[in-house]
Amino acid sequence: MRMNWQDLHHSQLTCEQLYQILKLRNEVFIVEQNCVYPDIDGQDLMAENRHIMAWQDNQLCAYARILNHHNYLSIGRVITVPNARGSGIGYKLLEQAINSCKKHWAKDLAIYLSAQAHLQKFYSSFGFIAEGDVYDEDGIPHIKMVLKS
């Protein structure tokens, strides 16, 4: 699968890109996972936040959002289209997101994520370490994880 990867500051997003991001997040996080929550949370277009995207034939195939909290970073909204799951694109997506964090911010900033608990092994393969116990987030078990420099 040949992908075109982009790492964009929110000010660089086109209306079409933002629409496809929100559409994919809605399709998977709200409809597929049957989880009603406010995905449009006001953080997509704030500060120095970044958007990591993989495109194939002008269709968004994978996405992650990086939020800058000033004293730490967080990777979230990690998503792949259903028909690309199991292809390895998720590994490439997380690799791209981690590399973006290291490229755009101080290398000593901790990188956090709120992982769905069943994906803990996946995130651990990148060096993320669980912090605390599993907790409920919008009806789905999650665990806080951190990647320290």
MARBA-3410 file (N, C-alpha, C, O; in Angstrom, 1 decimal):
149
0.8,-1.2,0.0,0.0,0.0,0.0,0.9,1.3,0.0,1.6,1.5,1.0 ~ 0.9,2.0,-1.0,1.6,3.3,-1.2,0.8,4.4,-0.6,-0.3,4.7,-1.0 ~ 1.4,5.1,0.5,0.7,6.1,1.2,1.5,7.5,1.0,2.7,7.5,0.8 ~ 0.8,8.5,0.9,1.3,9.9,0.9,1.1,10.4,2.3,0.0,10.6,2.8 ~ 2.2,10.6,3.1,2.1,11.1,4.5,2.3,12.6,4.6,3.0,13.2,3.8
1.5,13.2,5.5,1.6,14.6,5.7,1.6,14.8,7.3,1.0,14.1,8.0 ~ 2.4,15.8,7.6,2.5,16.3,9.0,2.3,17.8,9.0,3.2,18.5,8.6 ~ 1.1,18.2,9.4,0.7,19.6,9.2,0.3,20.3,10.5,-0.4,19.7,11.3 ~ 0.7,21.5,10.6,0.2,22.4,11.6,-1.2,22.7,11.2,-1.6,22.7,10.0 ~ -2.1,22.9,12.2,-3.5,23.1,11.9,-3.7,24.2,10.9,-4.7,24.2,10.1
-2.9,25.2,10.9,-3.1,26.4,10.0,-2.8,26.0,8.5,-3.2,26.7,7.6 ~ -2.2,24.8,8.3,-1.9,24.3,6.9,-3.0,23.4,6.4,-3.0,23.1,5.2 ~ -4.0,23.1,7.2,-5.0,22.2,6.8,-6.0,22.9,5.8,-6.3,24.0,6.0 ~ -6.3,22.2,4.7,-7.4,22.7,3.9,-8.7,22.3,4.4,-8.8,21.5,5.3 ~ -9.8,23.0,3.9,-11.1,22.6,4.4,-11.4,21.1,4.0,-12.0,20.4,4.9
-11.0,20.7,2.9,-11.2,19.3,2.5,-10.5,18.3,3.4,-11.1,17.3,3.8 ~ -9.3,18.6,3.8,-8.5,17.8,4.7,-9.2,17.7,6.1,-9.4,16.6,6.6 ~ -9.6,18.9,6.6,-10.3,18.9,7.9,-11.6,18.1,7.8,-11.9,17.4,8.8 ~ -12.3,18.3,6.7,-13.6,17.6,6.6,-13.3,16.1,6.6,-14.0,15.3,7.3 ~ -12.3,15.6,5.9,-12.0,14.2,5.8,-11.6,13.6,7.2,-11.9,12.5,7.6
-10.8,14.4,7.9,-10.4,14.1,9.3,-11.6,13.9,10.2,-11.8,12.8,10.8 ~ -12.5,14.9,10.2,-13.6,14.8,11.1,-14.6,13.7,10.7,-15.2,13.1,11.5 ~ -14.7,13.5,9.4,-15.6,12.4,8.9,-15.1,11.1,9.3,-15.9,10.3,9.8 ~ -13.8,10.8,9.2,-13.2,9.5,9.6,-13.4,9.3,11.1,-13.7,8.2,11.5 ~ -13.0,10.3,11.8,-13.2,10.2,13.3,-14.6,9.9,13.7,-14.9,9.1,14.6
-15.6,10.6,13.0,-17.0,10.4,13.3,-17.4,8.9,13.0,-18.0,8.2,13.7 ~ -17.0,8.5,11.8,-17.3,7.1,11.3,-16.8,6.0,12.3,-17.5,5.1,12.6 ~ -15.6,6.2,12.8,-15.0,5.1,13.6,-15.3,5.3,15.1,-15.8,4.4,15.7 ~ -14.9,6.5,15.6,-15.0,6.7,17.1,-16.4,6.8,17.6,-16.7,6.4,18.7 ~ -17.3,7.3,16.7,-18.7,7.5,17.2,-19.6,6.4,16.7,-20.3,5.8,17.5
-19.6,6.2,15.4,-20.6,5.2,14.8,-20.1,3.8,15.0,-20.8,3.0,15.6 ~ -18.9,3.4,14.5,-18.4,2.1,14.6,-18.3,1.6,16.1,-18.7,0.5,16.4 ~ -17.7,2.5,16.9,-17.5,2.1,18.3,-18.7,2.4,19.2,-18.7,2.2,20.4 ~ -19.8,2.9,18.6,-21.0,3.2,19.3,-20.8,4.0,20.5,-21.2,3.6,21.6 ~ -20.1,5.1,20.4,-19.7,5.9,21.5,-20.0,7.4,21.2,-19.3,8.1,20.5
-21.0,7.8,21.9,-21.4,9.2,21.7,-20.6,10.1,22.6,-20.7,10.0,23.9 ~ -19.8,10.9,22.0,-18.9,11.8,22.8,-18.6,13.0,21.9,-18.7,12.9,20.7 ~ -18.2,14.2,22.5,-17.9,15.4,21.7,-16.5,15.3,21.0,-15.5,15.8,21.6 ~ -16.4,14.6,19.9,-15.1,14.5,19.2,-14.6,15.9,18.8,-13.4,16.1,18.9 ~ -15.4,16.8,18.3,-15.0,18.1,18.0,-14.9,18.9,19.3,-15.9,19.4,19.8
-13.7,18.9,19.9,-13.5,19.3,21.2,-12.8,20.7,21.3,-12.4,21.1,22.4 ~ -12.6,21.4,20.2,-12.0,22.7,20.2,-10.5,22.7,20.2,-9.9,23.7,20.2 ~ -9.9,21.5,20.1,-8.4,21.4,20.2,-7.8,21.2,18.8,-6.6,21.4,18.7 ~ -8.6,20.9,17.8,-8.0,20.6,16.5,-7.3,21.8,15.9,-6.3,21.7,15.1 ~ -7.7,23.0,16.2,-7.2,24.2,15.5,-6.5,25.2,16.5,-6.5,26.4,16.3
-6.0,24.6,17.6,-5.4,25.4,18.7,-3.8,25.3,18.7,-3.3,24.3,18.3 ~ -3.2,26.4,19.1,-1.8,26.5,19.4,-0.9,25.8,18.4,-1.1,26.1,17.2 ~ 0.0,25.0,18.8,1.0,24.4,17.9,0.6,22.9,17.6,1.4,22.1,17.2 ~ -0.7,22.6,17.8,-1.1,21.2,17.5,-0.9,20.8,16.1,-1.0,21.6,15.2 ~ -0.6,19.5,15.9,-0.3,19.0,14.6,-1.2,17.8,14.2,-1.8,17.2,15.0
-1.3,17.6,12.9,-2.1,16.5,12.3,-1.3,15.6,11.4,-0.7,16.1,10.5 ~ -1.3,14.4,11.7,-0.5,13.4,10.9,-1.5,12.6,10.1,-2.5,12.1,10.6 ~ -1.3,12.6,8.8,-2.3,11.9,7.9,-1.6,11.1,6.9,-0.5,11.4,6.4 ~ -2.3,10.0,6.5,-1.8,9.1,5.4,-3.0,9.1,4.4,-4.1,8.9,4.7 ~ -2.6,9.4,3.1,-3.6,9.5,2.1,-3.2,8.4,1.0,-2.1,8.1,0.7
-4.3,7.9,0.4,-4.2,7.0,-0.7,-5.3,7.3,-1.7,-6.5,7.3,-1.3 ~ -5.0,7.6,-2.9,-6.0,8.0,-3.9,-6.9,9.1,-3.4,-8.2,9.0,-3.5 ~ -6.4,10.1,-2.8,-7.1,11.3,-2.2,-8.1,10.9,-1.1,-9.0,11.7,-0.8 ~ -7.9,9.8,-0.5,-8.7,9.3,0.6,-7.9,9.2,1.9,-6.8,8.6,1.8 ~ -8.4,9.7,3.0,-7.7,9.6,4.2,-7.7,8.2,4.7,-8.8,7.6,4.9
-6.5,7.6,5.0,-6.5,6.2,5.4,-6.0,6.0,6.9,-6.4,5.0,7.5 ~ -5.3,7.0,7.4,-4.8,7.0,8.8,-4.6,8.4,9.3,-4.3,9.3,8.5 ~ -4.8,8.5,10.6,-4.7,9.9,11.2,-4.4,9.8,12.6,-4.7,8.9,13.3 ~ -3.6,10.8,13.1,-3.4,11.0,14.5,-3.2,12.5,14.8,-2.8,13.3,13.9 ~ -3.6,12.9,16.0,-3.5,14.3,16.3,-2.5,14.4,17.5,-2.4,13.6,18.4
-1.6,15.5,17.4,-0.6,15.7,18.4,-1.0,17.1,19.1,-1.1,18.1,18.4 ~ -1.2,17.0,20.4,-1.5,18.2,21.2,-0.3,18.6,22.0,0.4,17.8,22.6 ~ 0.0,19.9,22.0,1.1,20.5,22.7,0.5,21.1,24.0,-0.2,22.1,24.0 ~ 0.8,20.5,25.1,0.3,21.0,26.4,1.4,21.8,27.1,1.3,22.1,28.3 ~ 2.4,22.3,26.4,3.5,23.1,26.8,4.6,22.3,27.6,5.8,22.4,27.3
4.2,21.6,28.7,5.2,20.8,29.4,5.1,19.3,29.1,5.9,18.6,29.7 ~ 4.3,18.9,28.2,4.2,17.6,27.7,3.4,17.6,26.4,2.7,18.5,26.1 ~ 3.5,16.5,25.6,2.8,16.3,24.4,1.8,15.1,24.6,2.1,14.3,25.4 ~ 0.8,15.1,23.8,-0.1,13.9,23.7,-0.5,13.6,22.3,-0.8,14.5,21.5 ~ -0.4,12.3,22.0,-0.9,11.8,20.7,-2.3,11.2,21.0,-2.5,10.4,21.9
-3.2,11.6,20.1,-4.5,11.1,20.3,-5.3,11.0,18.9,-4.7,11.3,17.9 ~ -6.5,10.5,19.0,-7.3,10.3,17.8,-6.6,9.4,16.8,-6.8,9.6,15.6 ~ -5.8,8.4,17.3,-5.1,7.5,16.4,-6.1,6.6,15.8,-6.9,5.9,16.4 ~ -6.1,6.6,14.4,-7.2,5.9,13.7,-6.7,5.5,12.3,-5.9,6.1,11.7 ~ -7.2,4.3,11.9,-7.0,3.8,10.6,-8.3,3.4,10.0,-9.2,3.0,10.7
-8.5,3.5,8.7,-9.7,3.1,8.1,-9.9,1.6,8.3,-8.9,0.9,8.3 ~ -11.1,1.1,8.4,-11.3,-0.3,8.7,-10.6,-1.2,7.7,-10.1,-2.3,8.1 ~ -10.7,-0.9,6.4,-10.1,-1.9,5.4,-8.6,-1.8,5.3,-8.0,-2.6,4.6 ~ -7.9,-1.0,6.1,-6.5,-0.9,6.2,-5.9,-1.6,7.4,-4.7,-1.7,7.6 ~ -6.8,-1.9,8.4,-6.4,-2.5,9.6,-5.7,-3.8,9.4,-6.2,-4.6,8.5
-4.6,-4.1,10.1,-3.8,-5.3,9.9,-2.8,-5.2,8.8,-2.1,-6.2,8.5 ~ -2.7,-4.1,8.1,-1.8,-3.9,7.0,-0.4,-3.3,7.5,0.5,-3.3,6.7 ~ -0.4,-2.9,8.8,0.9,-2.3,9.3,0.8,-0.8,9.2,1.8,-0.1,9.7 ~ -0.2,-0.2,8.7,-0.3,1.2,8.6,-0.4,1.9,10.0,0.1,3.0,10.2 ~ -1.0,1.2,11.0,-1.0,1.7,12.3,0.4,1.9,12.9,0.6,2.9,13.6
1.2,1.0,12.7,2.6,1.1,13.1,3.3,2.3,12.5,4.0,3.0,13.2 ~ 3.1,2.4,11.2,3.7,3.5,10.5,3.2,4.9,11.0,3.9,5.8,11.1 ~ 1.9,4.9,11.3,1.2,6.1,11.7,1.8,6.5,13.1,2.1,7.7,13.3 ~ 2.0,5.6,14.0,2.5,5.9,15.3,4.0,6.4,15.2,4.4,7.3,15.9 ~ 4.7,5.7,14.3,6.1,6.1,14.1,6.2,7.5,13.5,7.0,8.3,14.0
5.3,7.9,12.6,5.2,9.2,12.1,4.9,10.2,13.2,5.5,11.3,13.2 ~ 4.0,9.9,14.0,3.5,10.8,15.1,4.7,11.0,16.1,4.9,12.2,16.5 ~ 5.4,10.0,16.5,6.5,10.1,17.4,7.6,10.9,16.8,8.2,11.8,17.4 ~ 7.9,10.7,15.5,8.9,11.5,14.8,8.5,12.9,14.7,9.4,13.8,14.8 ~ 7.3,13.2,14.5,6.8,14.6,14.5,7.0,15.3,15.8,7.5,16.4,15.9
6.7,14.6,16.9,6.9,15.1,18.3,8.4,15.5,18.5,8.7,16.6,19.0 ~ 9.3,14.6,18.0,10.7,14.9,18.2,11.2,16.0,17.3,12.2,16.7,17.6 ~ 10.6,16.1,16.1,11.1,17.1,15.2,10.6,18.5,15.6,11.4,19.5,15.4 ~ 9.4,18.7,16.1,8.8,20.0,16.3,8.9,20.5,17.7,8.7,21.7,17.9 ~ 9.3,19.6,18.7,9.3,20.1,20.0,10.6,19.6,20.7,11.3,18.7,20.2
10.9,20.1,21.9,12.0,19.7,22.7,12.0,18.2,22.9,11.0,17.6,23.2 ~ 13.2,17.6,22.6,13.3,16.1,22.7,13.1,15.5,24.1,12.9,14.3,24.3 ~ 13.2,16.4,25.1,13.0,15.9,26.5,11.6,15.9,27.0,11.3,15.6,28.1 ~ 10.6,16.4,26.2,9.2,16.4,26.6,8.7,15.0,26.6,8.9,14.2,25.6 ~ 7.9,14.7,27.6,7.3,13.4,27.7,6.1,13.4,26.7,5.5,14.4,26.4
5.9,12.2,26.1,4.8,12.1,25.1,3.8,11.1,25.8,4.1,9.9,26.1 ~ 2.5,11.5,25.9,1.5,10.7,26.6,0.5,10.3,25.5,0.4,10.9,24.4 ~ -0.3,9.3,25.9,-1.5,8.9,25.1,-2.4,8.2,26.0,-2.0,7.6,27.0 ~ -3.7,8.3,25.7,-4.7,7.6,26.4,-5.1,6.4,25.5,-5.9,6.6,24.5 ~ -4.6,5.2,25.8,-4.8,4.1,24.9,-6.0,3.3,25.2,-6.3,3.1,26.4
-6.7,2.8,24.2,-7.7,1.8,24.5,-7.0,0.6,25.1,-6.0,0.2,24.5 ~ -7.5,0.1,26.2,-6.8,-0.9,27.0,-6.4,-2.1,26.1,-5.3,-2.7,26.3 ~ -7.2,-2.5,25.2,-6.9,-3.7,24.3,-5.7,-3.4,23.4,-5.2,-4.4,22.8 ~ -5.3,-2.2,23.2,-4.2,-1.8,22.4,-2.9,-1.5,23.2,-1.9,-1.0,22.6 ~ -2.9,-1.8,24.4,-1.7,-1.6,25.3,-0.4,-2.2,24.7,0.6,-1.6,24.7
-0.5,-3.5,24.3,0.6,-4.2,23.7,1.2,-3.5,22.5,2.4,-3.4,22.3 ~ 0.3,-3.0,21.6,0.7,-2.3,20.4,1.5,-1.1,20.8,2.6,-0.9,20.3 ~ 1.0,-0.2,21.7,1.7,1.0,22.1,3.0,0.6,22.9,4.0,1.4,22.8 ~ 3.0,-0.4,23.7,4.2,-0.8,24.4,5.3,-1.2,23.4,6.5,-1.0,23.8 ~ 5.0,-1.7,22.2,6.0,-2.0,21.2,6.8,-0.8,20.8,7.9,-1.0,20.2
6.3,0.4,21.0,7.0,1.6,20.7,7.7,2.2,21.9,8.4,3.2,21.8 ~ 7.6,1.6,23.1,8.3,2.0,24.3,7.4,2.8,25.2,7.8,3.3,26.3 ~ 6.1,2.8,24.9,5.1,3.5,25.9,4.9,2.6,27.1,4.9,1.3,27.0 ~ 4.9,3.2,28.3,4.7,2.5,29.5,3.4,2.9,30.2,3.1,4.1,30.2 ~ 2.7,1.9,30.7,1.4,2.2,31.3,1.6,3.0,32.6,2.6,2.7,33.4
0.8,4.0,32.9,0.8,4.7,34.2,-0.6,4.6,34.8,-1.6,5.1,34.2 ~ -0.6,4.0,35.9,-1.9,3.9,36.6,-2.7,2.7,36.1,-2.2,1.8,35.4 ~ -4.0,2.7,36.5,-4.9,1.6,36.2,-5.8,1.9,35.1,-5.9,3.0,34.6 ~ -6.4,0.8,34.5,-7.4,1.0,33.5,-8.6,1.8,34.0,-9.0,1.6,35.1 ~ -9.0,2.8,33.2,-10.2,3.6,33.5,-11.2,3.7,32.4,-10.8,3.3,31.2
-12.4,4.1,32.7,-13.4,4.2,31.7,-13.4,5.6,31.1,-13.4,6.6,31.7 ~ -13.3,5.6,29.7,-13.4,6.9,29.0,-14.5,6.7,28.0,-14.4,6.0,27.0 ~ -15.7,7.3,28.2,-16.8,7.2,27.3,-17.3,5.8,27.0,-17.7,5.4,25.9 ~ -17.2,5.0,28.1,-17.7,3.6,28.0,-16.7,2.6,27.4,-17.0,1.4,27.2 ~ -15.5,3.0,27.2,-14.4,2.2,26.7,-13.2,2.1,27.6,-12.8,3.2,28.0
-12.7,0.9,28.0,-11.6,0.9,28.9,-10.3,1.5,28.3,-10.0,1.1,27.1 ~ -9.7,2.4,29.0,-8.5,3.0,28.5,-7.4,2.9,29.6,-7.6,2.6,30.7 ~ -6.1,3.2,29.2,-5.0,3.3,30.1,-4.1,4.4,29.7,-3.8,4.5,28.5 ~ -3.7,5.2,30.6,-2.7,6.3,30.3,-1.3,5.7,30.1,-0.9,4.8,30.9 ~ -0.7,6.1,29.1,0.7,5.6,28.8,1.6,6.8,28.5,1.2,7.8,28.0
2.9,6.6,28.7,3.9,7.6,28.5,5.1,7.1,27.8,5.6,5.9,28.1 ~ 5.7,7.9,26.9,6.9,7.6,26.3,7.9,8.7,26.7,7.7,9.8,26.3 ~ 8.9,8.3,27.5,9.8,9.3,28.0,11.0,9.3,27.1,11.4,8.3,26.5 ~ 11.6,10.5,26.9,12.8,10.6,26.0,14.0,9.9,26.6,15.0,9.9,25.9
END
